[in-house]
Amino acid sequence: MKNSNNLLAKKSYDFSISIINLYKDIVKINKEYVLSKQLLRSGTSIGALIRESEFAQSKPDFIHKFSISLKEANGTRYWLSLLHDTDYISVNQFKKLNEEVSSLIAILVASIKTSKKSLKN
């Protein structure tokens, strides 16, 4: 499970960098501060929670951190859609980041399911 966590940690870190760069562009080009700040918070929280899970106190704590990260990923998908549908980000920006966050969601869901199964055994 450690290797998949390393992959997830890397992917979420890279995603956070993409979100930060998008945030800087939205603020600089569009002078939009409210929606973009929401995206910044949720998009960077995904990786922060994954990082926190590395030192979880227990398996339930680990699952809890991943579950919150999953919620943040879903929220990020919402903010991306909203920014796209209001013309603050391009179709290409949306597609790229939506694919990345969807991949993170899929890995988080699988990891949570696996962890829950191991609790029962």
C-alpha positions as semicolon CSV with decimal commas, in nm:
position;residue;x (nm);y (nm);z (nm)
1;M;0,000;0,000;0,000
2;K;0,298;0,230;0,054
3;N;0,376;0,248;-0,321
4;S;0,022;0,351;-0,408
5;N;0,036;0,616;-0,134
6;N;0,361;0,749;-0,283
7;L;0,196;0,772;-0,626
8;L;-0,108;0,941;-0,474
9;A;0,109;1,183;-0,276
10;K;0,303;1,277;-0,591
11;K;-0,009;1,315;-0,805
12;S;-0,183;1,526;-0,541
13;Y;0,126;1,745;-0,494
14;D;0,155;1,802;-0,869
15;F;-0,217;1,878;-0,881
16;S;-0,175;2,135;-0,603
17;I;0,095;2,310;-0,805
18;S;-0,138;2,321;-1,106
19;I;-0,416;2,466;-0,891
20;I;-0,184;2,732;-0,746
21;N;-0,070;2,833;-1,094
22;L;-0,429;2,849;-1,217
23;Y;-0,525;3,058;-0,916
24;K;-0,244;3,305;-0,989
25;D;-0,361;3,333;-1,352
26;I;-0,727;3,386;-1,261
27;V;-0,638;3,658;-1,011
28;K;-0,388;3,828;-1,241
29;I;-0,585;3,810;-1,566
30;N;-0,948;3,818;-1,452
31;K;-0,918;3,994;-1,117
32;E;-1,145;3,724;-0,972
33;Y;-1,076;3,659;-0,603
34;V;-1,369;3,474;-0,446
35;L;-1,431;3,164;-0,659
36;S;-1,062;3,121;-0,730
37;K;-0,982;3,129;-0,357
38;Q;-1,234;2,849;-0,299
39;L;-1,062;2,646;-0,571
40;L;-0,722;2,718;-0,417
41;R;-0,835;2,602;-0,072
42;S;-1,004;2,282;-0,180
43;G;-0,751;2,193;-0,450
44;T;-0,451;2,220;-0,219
45;S;-0,629;2,053;0,073
46;I;-0,640;1,724;-0,117
47;G;-0,264;1,677;-0,101
48;A;-0,229;1,823;0,247
49;L;-0,470;1,565;0,386
50;I;-0,296;1,285;0,200
51;R;0,032;1,403;0,350
52;E;-0,126;1,412;0,698
53;S;-0,243;1,053;0,653
54;E;0,118;0,937;0,642
55;F;0,129;0,986;1,020
56;A;-0,224;0,877;1,099
57;Q;-0,266;0,753;1,453
58;S;-0,465;0,449;1,347
59;K;-0,626;0,284;1,045
60;P;-0,959;0,462;1,117
61;D;-0,772;0,795;1,137
62;F;-0,604;0,713;0,802
63;I;-0,944;0,637;0,647
64;H;-1,086;0,957;0,794
65;K;-0,808;1,171;0,641
66;F;-0,853;1,006;0,302
67;S;-1,231;1,053;0,326
68;I;-1,191;1,425;0,391
69;S;-0,943;1,444;0,104
70;L;-1,205;1,278;-0,116
71;K;-1,462;1,540;-0,013
72;E;-1,215;1,817;-0,097
73;A;-1,147;1,658;-0,436
74;N;-1,517;1,650;-0,511
75;G;-1,548;2,013;-0,402
76;T;-1,257;2,102;-0,628
77;R;-1,437;1,943;-0,920
78;Y;-1,737;2,166;-0,839
79;W;-1,527;2,485;-0,835
80;L;-1,354;2,388;-1,159
81;S;-1,692;2,336;-1,325
82;L;-1,822;2,666;-1,194
83;L;-1,514;2,856;-1,311
84;H;-1,537;2,691;-1,651
85;D;-1,910;2,756;-1,692
86;T;-1,862;3,124;-1,604
87;D;-1,574;3,161;-1,854
88;Y;-1,295;3,215;-1,602
89;I;-1,103;2,911;-1,727
90;S;-1,076;2,765;-2,075
91;V;-1,210;2,432;-2,194
92;N;-0,854;2,298;-2,211
93;Q;-0,771;2,410;-1,857
94;F;-1,094;2,256;-1,732
95;K;-1,045;1,926;-1,913
96;K;-0,687;1,883;-1,795
97;L;-0,757;1,962;-1,430
98;N;-1,088;1,775;-1,426
99;E;-0,911;1,463;-1,554
100;E;-0,643;1,499;-1,286
101;V;-0,890;1,546;-1,001
102;S;-1,104;1,259;-1,132
103;S;-0,796;1,036;-1,125
104;L;-0,726;1,143;-0,765
105;I;-1,087;1,068;-0,673
106;A;-1,066;0,720;-0,824
107;I;-0,744;0,640;-0,634
108;L;-0,886;0,779;-0,308
109;V;-1,206;0,577;-0,343
110;A;-1,010;0,257;-0,411
111;S;-0,773;0,325;-0,119
112;I;-1,059;0,392;0,122
113;K;-1,237;0,071;0,015
114;T;-0,918;-0,134;0,055
115;S;-0,846;0,019;0,395
116;K;-1,201;-0,046;0,516
117;K;-1,175;-0,409;0,406
118;S;-0,849;-0,453;0,594
119;L;-1,018;-0,320;0,909
120;K;-1,273;-0,599;0,895
121;N;-1,009;-0,872;0,862
